[in-house]
Amino acid sequence: MNIRSLLLGSAAALAAVSGAQAADAIVAAEPEPLEYVRICDAFGAGYFFIPGTETCLKVGGKVRTEGYWKDPKNAASNIGTQWHTRAELSFDTATDTEYGALKTNTVYRWDWQDGGTTNARLLFANISLGGFTVGKLDSQYTMYMGYTTSLINDEVVYEGPKELNQLTYKYDSGNGFTALVSLEDSNSAANSSSYRGAWQTGKADHYAPDVVAGAGYKGSMFQFRIVGGYDSVVEEGAIKARIDGDFGAFKPFFMGGWNTDGDKLNKYAGSFLNTNAAACPKNGADCGWGDWAFWTGFSYTFTPKLQNTTMVAYTDSGILQATTNLAWRPVKDLVVMPELTYMRYDAANTDQWTGALRFERKF
């Protein structure tokens, strides 16, 4: 065997071994690409895309704990101090469609009252698209006016119904003018026995909805809104008008309301007061507006971390509320708020001072 034959044989052997090894080699699968959470800023801060979809989600909520000294909604309150703690969790979704943003809003609430009283409920759940909203929200009679102010006791003088089912259409011109019409749950009234017949409950065979309509205009320094509600069960209603000013740190407002029948409580000129004999000695309507009510107040920002809110409200039925507070924000999304309220009930010929201290963290 010559050198040439030996070299050829060795090369053939090496090729055969290499081929065998190549045939037996294990090829690792390519890893699937990771899908990272994408920010969705088209609908505001806090939204992100749900992985694998084109739907944006925002998760939020708050934790609140507060102490009360007496009860401004009860003319005979003599309970001393109570403590109340609340947690809320909210989920908002939004998706672009050919008709605009398709949105949902869901809010769950849990309350714990001093003495062990608990309450858990679905606060809001609604769908909106192209100006229409359907589902559970506060009445548009209350929401459209912007509530009164950022007070702890902001509804001692009744602002309007809350937490009811509705079908609402809101028009926004984009230049400051807005208008709305809302068909609302006609069976959302309070317990009539608490008001000795002044407030009628819904009826099992009653199918006509309540109706709310409103309009408003917002300029650079002023905003004007008017809204009316008709209670189809009581067959009465009420109208509110409000003007707000914006002068930088100083923001005043004035709101007035008129009731179509001051001798009755309807859902739009009613009451959240404790209707014991001390508060309403003659009739349940003594706890409501009477023929009219007004609210006026302001907020003043001393610094980005310290703000004062003050409000005075009075009704034709002789209920006076004067409330002031300080909102201190030591860090972002945390507020510490002491508040003081004076109440006068002419029908019961009594008055009282009440106080509150709130701690709230939003996220």
C-alpha positions as a Python dict, from the first residue, in 0.01 Angstrom:
ca = {
    (1, 'M'): (0, 0, 0),
    (2, 'N'): (145, 328, -104),
    (3, 'I'): (110, 661, 66),
    (4, 'R'): (-148, 782, -182),
    (5, 'S'): (-385, 487, -115),
    (6, 'L'): (-349, 535, 264),
    (7, 'L'): (-444, 902, 245),
    (8, 'L'): (-748, 833, 27),
    (9, 'G'): (-872, 563, 262),
    (10, 'S'): (-834, 784, 568),
    (11, 'A'): (-1027, 1068, 403),
    (12, 'A'): (-1313, 832, 311),
    (13, 'A'): (-1332, 702, 667),
    (14, 'L'): (-1342, 1052, 814),
    (15, 'A'): (-1620, 1155, 573),
    (16, 'A'): (-1828, 853, 672),
    (17, 'V'): (-1790, 927, 1046),
    (18, 'S'): (-1876, 1295, 995),
    (19, 'G'): (-2190, 1204, 800),
    (20, 'A'): (-2304, 967, 1071),
    (21, 'Q'): (-2254, 1228, 1341),
    (22, 'A'): (-2439, 1491, 1136),
    (23, 'A'): (-2734, 1257, 1095),
    (24, 'D'): (-2751, 1202, 1471),
    (25, 'A'): (-2722, 1572, 1570),
    (26, 'I'): (-3015, 1726, 1776),
    (27, 'V'): (-3133, 2063, 1649),
    (28, 'A'): (-3277, 2289, 1927),
    (29, 'A'): (-3614, 2456, 1853),
    (30, 'E'): (-3611, 2830, 1806),
    (31, 'P'): (-3753, 3005, 2117),
    (32, 'E'): (-4085, 3180, 2059),
    (33, 'P'): (-4056, 3559, 2077),
    (34, 'L'): (-4170, 3716, 2406),
    (35, 'E'): (-4463, 3960, 2391),
    (36, 'Y'): (-4396, 4248, 2624),
    (37, 'V'): (-4673, 4466, 2769),
    (38, 'R'): (-4721, 4766, 2543),
    (39, 'I'): (-4822, 5107, 2670),
    (40, 'C'): (-5151, 5239, 2529),
    (41, 'D'): (-5146, 5617, 2566),
    (42, 'A'): (-5426, 5693, 2318),
    (43, 'F'): (-5686, 5684, 2599),
    (44, 'G'): (-5484, 5854, 2873),
    (45, 'A'): (-5229, 5763, 3136),
    (46, 'G'): (-5229, 5416, 3291),
    (47, 'Y'): (-5363, 5215, 2997),
    (48, 'F'): (-5177, 4917, 2848),
    (49, 'F'): (-5261, 4666, 2576),
    (50, 'I'): (-5393, 4332, 2699),
    (51, 'P'): (-5138, 4088, 2545),
    (52, 'G'): (-5263, 3932, 2223),
    (53, 'T'): (-5542, 4186, 2177),
    (54, 'E'): (-5601, 4542, 2061),
    (55, 'T'): (-5793, 4623, 2381),
    (56, 'C'): (-5643, 4864, 2633),
    (57, 'L'): (-5686, 4813, 3008),
    (58, 'K'): (-5639, 5038, 3308),
    (59, 'V'): (-5651, 4912, 3666),
    (60, 'G'): (-5696, 5156, 3951),
    (61, 'G'): (-5863, 5213, 4284),
    (62, 'K'): (-5827, 5366, 4626),
    (63, 'V'): (-5808, 5289, 4996),
    (64, 'R'): (-5975, 5531, 5235),
    (65, 'T'): (-6005, 5540, 5613),
    (66, 'E'): (-6174, 5817, 5808),
    (67, 'G'): (-6311, 5904, 6149),
    (68, 'Y'): (-6635, 6097, 6213),
    (69, 'W'): (-6747, 6296, 6515),
    (70, 'K'): (-7128, 6292, 6512),
    (71, 'D'): (-7335, 6258, 6193),
    (72, 'P'): (-7438, 6564, 5985),
    (73, 'K'): (-7719, 6361, 5822),
    (74, 'N'): (-7887, 6297, 6156),
    (75, 'A'): (-8025, 6589, 6356),
    (76, 'A'): (-8034, 6374, 6670),
    (77, 'S'): (-7684, 6228, 6629),
    (78, 'N'): (-7511, 6170, 6961),
    (79, 'I'): (-7287, 5876, 6879),
    (80, 'G'): (-6948, 6036, 6943),
    (81, 'T'): (-6681, 5901, 6710),
    (82, 'Q'): (-6722, 5640, 6435),
    (83, 'W'): (-6455, 5497, 6206),
    (84, 'H'): (-6513, 5398, 5846),
    (85, 'T'): (-6279, 5223, 5599),
    (86, 'R'): (-6336, 5174, 5225),
    (87, 'A'): (-6157, 5000, 4940),
    (88, 'E'): (-6238, 5038, 4569),
    (89, 'L'): (-6103, 4855, 4266),
    (90, 'S'): (-6173, 4980, 3913),
    (91, 'F'): (-6121, 4832, 3567),
    (92, 'D'): (-6148, 5044, 3252),
    (93, 'T'): (-6114, 4907, 2898),
    (94, 'A'): (-6101, 5087, 2562),
    (95, 'T'): (-6077, 4972, 2200),
    (96, 'D'): (-6068, 5179, 1880),
    (97, 'T'): (-6359, 5110, 1642),
    (98, 'E'): (-6503, 5274, 1332),
    (99, 'Y'): (-6760, 5444, 1561),
    (100, 'G'): (-6505, 5575, 1809),
    (101, 'A'): (-6376, 5427, 2132),
    (102, 'L'): (-6564, 5129, 2275),
    (103, 'K'): (-6521, 5157, 2653),
    (104, 'T'): (-6628, 4981, 2970),
    (105, 'N'): (-6607, 5097, 3331),
    (106, 'T'): (-6641, 4865, 3630),
    (107, 'V'): (-6597, 4965, 3996),
    (108, 'Y'): (-6623, 4736, 4299),
    (109, 'R'): (-6652, 4881, 4651),
    (110, 'W'): (-6604, 4732, 4997),
    (111, 'D'): (-6694, 4922, 5318),
    (112, 'W'): (-6623, 4846, 5683),
    (113, 'Q'): (-6806, 5054, 5942),
    (114, 'D'): (-6721, 5089, 6309),
    (115, 'G'): (-6900, 4815, 6499),
    (116, 'G'): (-6854, 4549, 6231),
    (117, 'T'): (-7105, 4664, 5969),
    (118, 'T'): (-6982, 4559, 5624),
    (119, 'N'): (-7100, 4631, 5274),
    (120, 'A'): (-6971, 4497, 4941),
    (121, 'R'): (-7129, 4585, 4609),
    (122, 'L'): (-7087, 4650, 4241),
    (123, 'L'): (-7075, 5030, 4237),
    (124, 'F'): (-7061, 5094, 3861),
    (125, 'A'): (-7071, 4877, 3547),
    (126, 'N'): (-7136, 5037, 3209),
    (127, 'I'): (-7053, 5034, 2837),
    (128, 'S'): (-7005, 5341, 2618),
    (129, 'L'): (-6966, 5394, 2242),
    (130, 'G'): (-7015, 5694, 2014),
    (131, 'G'): (-7162, 5919, 2284),
    (132, 'F'): (-7397, 5649, 2421),
    (133, 'T'): (-7360, 5500, 2771),
    (134, 'V'): (-7565, 5210, 2906),
    (135, 'G'): (-7544, 5041, 3245),
    (136, 'K'): (-7501, 5143, 3608),
    (137, 'L'): (-7373, 5490, 3704),
    (138, 'D'): (-7478, 5780, 3921),
    (139, 'S'): (-7769, 5970, 3769),
    (140, 'Q'): (-7669, 6219, 3499),
    (141, 'Y'): (-7869, 6472, 3701),
    (142, 'T'): (-7592, 6441, 3962),
    (143, 'M'): (-7286, 6365, 3745),
    (144, 'Y'): (-7337, 6625, 3472),
    (145, 'M'): (-7330, 6908, 3726),
    (146, 'G'): (-6996, 6788, 3861),
    (147, 'Y'): (-7129, 6710, 4209),
    (148, 'T'): (-7085, 7003, 4452),
    (149, 'T'): (-6727, 7014, 4578),
    (150, 'S'): (-6452, 6785, 4706),
    (151, 'L'): (-6602, 6764, 5054),
    (152, 'I'): (-6635, 6460, 5276),
    (153, 'N'): (-6994, 6562, 5361),
    (154, 'D'): (-7090, 6674, 5010),
    (155, 'E'): (-7449, 6548, 4999),
    (156, 'V'): (-7613, 6649, 5327),
    (157, 'V'): (-7824, 6889, 5121),
    (158, 'Y'): (-7940, 6648, 4851),
    (159, 'E'): (-7770, 6673, 4509),
    (160, 'G'): (-7953, 6396, 4326),
    (161, 'P'): (-7987, 6017, 4285),
    (162, 'K'): (-7694, 5781, 4261),
    (163, 'E'): (-7615, 5427, 4145),
    (164, 'L'): (-7889, 5348, 3897),
    (165, 'N'): (-7924, 5187, 3554),
    (166, 'Q'): (-7954, 5422, 3258),
    (167, 'L'): (-7932, 5473, 2884),
    (168, 'T'): (-7763, 5806, 2812),
    (169, 'Y'): (-7657, 6001, 2504),
    (170, 'K'): (-7413, 6289, 2549),
    (171, 'Y'): (-7320, 6531, 2272),
    (172, 'D'): (-6986, 6714, 2282),
    (173, 'S'): (-6933, 6976, 2011),
    (174, 'G'): (-6561, 7002, 2082),
    (175, 'N'): (-6581, 7380, 2128),
    (176, 'G'): (-6718, 7390, 2484),
    (177, 'F'): (-7087, 7310, 2427),
    (178, 'T'): (-7228, 6982, 2561),
    (179, 'A'): (-7579, 6838, 2595),
    (180, 'L'): (-7730, 6511, 2713),
    (181, 'V'): (-8051, 6314, 2751),
    (182, 'S'): (-8082, 6012, 2981),
    (183, 'L'): (-8351, 5749, 3042),
    (184, 'E'): (-8303, 5622, 3396),
    (185, 'D'): (-8431, 5345, 3623),
    (186, 'S'): (-8772, 5450, 3756),
    (187, 'N'): (-8766, 5191, 4036),
    (188, 'S'): (-8462, 5326, 4223),
    (189, 'A'): (-8643, 5523, 4492),
    (190, 'A'): (-8576, 5508, 4865),
    (191, 'N'): (-8794, 5329, 5119),
    (192, 'S'): (-9112, 5535, 5152),
    (193, 'S'): (-9173, 5423, 5511),
    (194, 'S'): (-8860, 5611, 5619),
    (195, 'Y'): (-9015, 5932, 5489),
    (196, 'R'): (-9371, 5864, 5610),
    (197, 'G'): (-9514, 5865, 5258),
    (198, 'A'): (-9342, 6178, 5127),
    (199, 'W'): (-9121, 5966, 4898),
    (200, 'Q'): (-9292, 5712, 4672),
    (201, 'T'): (-9118, 5392, 4577),
    (202, 'G'): (-9121, 5238, 4231),
    (203, 'K'): (-9417, 5025, 4132),
    (204, 'A'): (-9407, 4667, 4010),
    (205, 'D'): (-9629, 4744, 3711),
    (206, 'H'): (-9467, 5077, 3624),
    (207, 'Y'): (-9256, 5074, 3308),
    (208, 'A'): (-9201, 5440, 3220),
    (209, 'P'): (-8841, 5553, 3281),
    (210, 'D'): (-8733, 5870, 3457),
    (211, 'V'): (-8595, 6132, 3219),
    (212, 'V'): (-8294, 6363, 3263),
    (213, 'A'): (-8183, 6631, 3015),
    (214, 'G'): (-7911, 6892, 3037),
    (215, 'A'): (-7692, 7135, 2846),
    (216, 'G'): (-7388, 7348, 2919),
    (217, 'Y'): (-7103, 7558, 2788),
    (218, 'K'): (-6745, 7585, 2913),
    (219, 'G'): (-6523, 7883, 2829),
    (220, 'S'): (-6174, 7975, 2942),
    (221, 'M'): (-6282, 8126, 3278),
    (222, 'F'): (-6649, 8030, 3323),
    (223, 'Q'): (-6869, 7724, 3286),
    (224, 'F'): (-7251, 7719, 3286),
    (225, 'R'): (-7470, 7407, 3311),
    (226, 'I'): (-7840, 7335, 3355),
    (227, 'V'): (-8008, 6998, 3409),
    (228, 'G'): (-8359, 6876, 3482),
    (229, 'G'): (-8500, 6545, 3603),
    (230, 'Y'): (-8854, 6402, 3594),
    (231, 'D'): (-8957, 6129, 3839),
    (232, 'S'): (-9217, 5922, 3650),
    (233, 'V'): (-9343, 5751, 3967),
    (234, 'V'): (-9401, 6065, 4176),
    (235, 'E'): (-9484, 6260, 3856),
    (236, 'E'): (-9279, 6555, 3976),
    (237, 'G'): (-8923, 6672, 3913),
    (238, 'A'): (-8658, 6938, 3968),
    (239, 'I'): (-8415, 7163, 3782),
    (240, 'K'): (-8062, 7269, 3879),
    (241, 'A'): (-7845, 7543, 3725),
    (242, 'R'): (-7479, 7600, 3804),
    (243, 'I'): (-7204, 7847, 3717),
    (244, 'D'): (-6834, 7788, 3789),
    (245, 'G'): (-6543, 8031, 3771),
    (246, 'D'): (-6177, 7951, 3719),
    (247, 'F'): (-5936, 8225, 3828),
    (248, 'G'): (-5625, 8014, 3873),
    (249, 'A'): (-5586, 7930, 4241),
    (250, 'F'): (-5940, 8056, 4322),
    (251, 'K'): (-6237, 7857, 4183),
    (252, 'P'): (-6585, 7968, 4302),
    (253, 'F'): (-6925, 7818, 4211),
    (254, 'F'): (-7295, 7881, 4264),
    (255, 'M'): (-7578, 7631, 4207),
    (256, 'G'): (-7951, 7669, 4254),
    (257, 'G'): (-8234, 7414, 4238),
    (258, 'W'): (-8612, 7436, 4198),
    (259, 'N'): (-8859, 7161, 4293),
    (260, 'T'): (-9190, 7133, 4106),
    (261, 'D'): (-9372, 7037, 4430),
    (262, 'G'): (-9210, 7121, 4763),
    (263, 'D'): (-9460, 6908, 4957),
    (264, 'K'): (-9322, 6587, 4804),
    (265, 'L'): (-8988, 6414, 4783),
    (266, 'N'): (-8898, 6304, 4433),
    (267, 'K'): (-8570, 6151, 4317),
    (268, 'Y'): (-8441, 6488, 4196),
    (269, 'A'): (-8527, 6699, 4503),
    (270, 'G'): (-8513, 6437, 4777),
    (271, 'S'): (-8303, 6364, 5082),
    (272, 'F'): (-8021, 6147, 5215),
    (273, 'L'): (-8086, 6258, 5573),
    (274, 'N'): (-8169, 6023, 5856),
    (275, 'T'): (-8545, 6073, 5871),
    (276, 'N'): (-8612, 6021, 6239),
    (277, 'A'): (-8868, 6235, 6422),
    (278, 'A'): (-8600, 6486, 6527),
    (279, 'A'): (-8502, 6558, 6166),
    (280, 'C'): (-8851, 6557, 6012),
    (281, 'P'): (-9100, 6618, 6293),
    (282, 'K'): (-9403, 6693, 6073),
    (283, 'N'): (-9350, 6533, 5734),
    (284, 'G'): (-9083, 6350, 5540),
    (285, 'A'): (-9069, 6640, 5296),
    (286, 'D'): (-8908, 6846, 5574),
    (287, 'C'): (-8592, 6648, 5496),
    (288, 'G'): (-8593, 6753, 5132),
    (289, 'W'): (-8552, 7087, 4954),
    (290, 'G'): (-8898, 7226, 4994),
    (291, 'D'): (-8953, 7446, 4687),
    (292, 'W'): (-8586, 7535, 4630),
    (293, 'A'): (-8224, 7488, 4736),
    (294, 'F'): (-7892, 7658, 4670),
    (295, 'W'): (-7523, 7580, 4711),
    (296, 'T'): (-7227, 7816, 4691),
    (297, 'G'): (-6862, 7776, 4767),
    (298, 'F'): (-6507, 7783, 4642),
    (299, 'S'): (-6174, 7606, 4643),
    (300, 'Y'): (-5844, 7785, 4694),
    (301, 'T'): (-5504, 7633, 4624),
    (302, 'F'): (-5239, 7770, 4858),
    (303, 'T'): (-4964, 7542, 4725),
    (304, 'P'): (-4965, 7226, 4508),
    (305, 'K'): (-4981, 7031, 4834),
    (306, 'L'): (-5240, 7235, 5028),
    (307, 'Q'): (-5596, 7327, 4923),
    (308, 'N'): (-5902, 7465, 5103),
    (309, 'T'): (-6263, 7391, 5004),
    (310, 'T'): (-6559, 7571, 5159),
    (311, 'M'): (-6933, 7539, 5086),
    (312, 'V'): (-7260, 7678, 5221),
    (313, 'A'): (-7597, 7522, 5126),
    (314, 'Y'): (-7951, 7613, 5228),
    (315, 'T'): (-8300, 7484, 5145),
    (316, 'D'): (-8652, 7626, 5150),
    (317, 'S'): (-8729, 7360, 5414),
    (318, 'G'): (-8481, 7526, 5652),
    (319, 'I'): (-8174, 7302, 5632),
    (320, 'L'): (-7845, 7491, 5653),
    (321, 'Q'): (-7502, 7337, 5592),
    (322, 'A'): (-7168, 7516, 5622),
    (323, 'T'): (-6857, 7302, 5563),
    (324, 'T'): (-6487, 7372, 5526),
    (325, 'N'): (-6183, 7147, 5494),
    (326, 'L'): (-5813, 7137, 5418),
    (327, 'A'): (-5667, 6885, 5174),
    (328, 'W'): (-5298, 6820, 5240),
    (329, 'R'): (-5105, 6607, 4991),
    (330, 'P'): (-4767, 6524, 5150),
    (331, 'V'): (-4680, 6296, 4855),
    (332, 'K'): (-4840, 6219, 4520),
    (333, 'D'): (-5177, 6033, 4537),
    (334, 'L'): (-5206, 6061, 4917),
    (335, 'V'): (-5442, 6311, 5083),
    (336, 'V'): (-5500, 6391, 5450),
    (337, 'M'): (-5822, 6590, 5498),
    (338, 'P'): (-5966, 6734, 5821),
    (339, 'E'): (-6318, 6877, 5783),
    (340, 'L'): (-6562, 7073, 5999),
    (341, 'T'): (-6939, 7106, 5936),
    (342, 'Y'): (-7214, 7313, 6097),
    (343, 'M'): (-7576, 7196, 6049),
    (344, 'R'): (-7902, 7376, 6128),
    (345, 'Y'): (-8245, 7206, 6097),
    (346, 'D'): (-8526, 7463, 6132),
    (347, 'A'): (-8803, 7201, 6123),
    (348, 'A'): (-8646, 7023, 6420),
    (349, 'N'): (-8529, 7349, 6585),
    (350, 'T'): (-8184, 7206, 6643),
    (351, 'D'): (-7827, 7252, 6528),
    (352, 'Q'): (-7497, 7071, 6569),
    (353, 'W'): (-7127, 7068, 6481),
    (354, 'T'): (-6971, 6763, 6321),
    (355, 'G'): (-6616, 6678, 6220),
    (356, 'A'): (-6422, 6427, 6011),
    (357, 'L'): (-6063, 6327, 5939),
    (358, 'R'): (-5988, 6134, 5618),
    (359, 'F'): (-5681, 5954, 5487),
    (360, 'E'): (-5701, 5842, 5122),
    (361, 'R'): (-5454, 5683, 4884),
    (362, 'K'): (-5543, 5654, 4512),
    (363, 'F'): (-5366, 5439, 4257),
}
